[in-house]
Amino acid sequence: GSVYVIVVNTVPEEKQVRVVVPGLGAGWVKILAEDRRIQALDNVIVDTLAPYAVRIYTDKRPLATGTPLSVIERRIQNDEAVQETTW
């Protein structure tokens, strides 16, 4: 079957992540909603995530298109801005 890994940076600073995915092995993984791939080595994905970034990695073709992550991130930032002004 396909492998899908969801990674979330929950802090307001850039973070390097190292995710161990048993059975993934070595090879290229696609980052959904982005036009890039990264190489996994020995069941490990290493990447750098911007503040509050969300990434979905897969070893298969992209899922059906939906709302782009950039749009979702903008909505989250707008919601946070509204909360700051209403406190």
Legacy VTK file of the C-alpha trace (Angstrom):
# vtk DataFile Version 3.0
C-alpha trace
ASCII
DATASET POLYDATA
POINTS 87 float
0.000 0.000 0.000
0.853 3.649 -0.097
2.556 5.482 2.731
1.298 8.931 3.762
3.058 10.862 6.528
1.667 14.097 7.975
4.130 16.375 9.772
3.169 19.590 11.591
5.457 22.281 12.971
3.557 23.571 16.012
5.959 26.363 16.958
6.491 29.895 15.593
10.011 29.138 14.345
11.555 27.137 11.531
12.347 23.532 12.524
14.287 20.702 10.980
12.381 17.447 11.346
13.583 13.855 11.213
10.757 11.367 10.820
11.340 7.606 11.039
8.844 5.689 8.898
9.234 1.910 9.358
9.096 0.115 6.032
9.680 3.227 3.913
13.225 2.218 2.991
15.168 4.433 0.616
13.829 6.401 -2.341
12.057 9.568 -3.345
8.952 10.807 -1.544
6.591 13.413 -2.969
5.502 16.376 -0.888
1.810 16.843 -1.615
0.685 20.381 -2.571
4.292 21.244 -3.486
6.192 20.699 -6.689
9.103 18.859 -5.114
10.360 15.550 -3.827
12.961 14.643 -1.234
14.989 11.523 -0.757
14.312 9.196 2.150
17.223 7.139 3.411
17.009 4.111 5.714
13.324 4.743 6.588
14.018 8.408 7.475
12.615 11.635 6.037
14.553 14.830 6.899
13.128 18.235 6.007
12.902 21.818 7.262
9.481 23.247 8.060
8.576 26.927 8.275
6.696 28.140 11.377
3.352 26.321 11.697
3.937 24.501 8.398
2.138 21.300 7.500
3.612 18.728 5.119
2.193 15.532 3.731
4.724 13.114 2.293
3.882 10.079 0.167
5.662 7.375 -1.766
2.848 7.350 -4.334
1.152 9.777 -6.712
-0.615 12.841 -5.235
-4.113 12.598 -3.818
-7.002 14.214 -5.650
-6.692 17.982 -5.641
-8.336 19.938 -2.882
-7.653 23.192 -1.110
-3.934 24.006 -1.457
-2.006 24.061 1.815
-0.923 27.648 1.118
-4.588 28.708 1.195
-5.180 26.845 4.465
-2.051 28.413 5.997
-3.277 31.904 4.977
-6.645 31.206 6.592
-4.916 30.139 9.823
-2.764 33.285 9.816
-5.838 35.454 9.225
-7.678 33.726 12.095
-4.681 34.293 14.396
-4.555 37.982 13.414
-8.239 38.349 14.245
-7.713 36.675 17.638
-4.837 39.037 18.444
-6.949 42.100 17.726
-9.927 40.838 19.745
-8.035 39.928 22.924
LINES 1 88
87 0 1 2 3 4 5 6 7 8 9 10 11 12 13 14 15 16 17 18 19 20 21 22 23 24 25 26 27 28 29 30 31 32 33 34 35 36 37 38 39 40 41 42 43 44 45 46 47 48 49 50 51 52 53 54 55 56 57 58 59 60 61 62 63 64 65 66 67 68 69 70 71 72 73 74 75 76 77 78 79 80 81 82 83 84 85 86
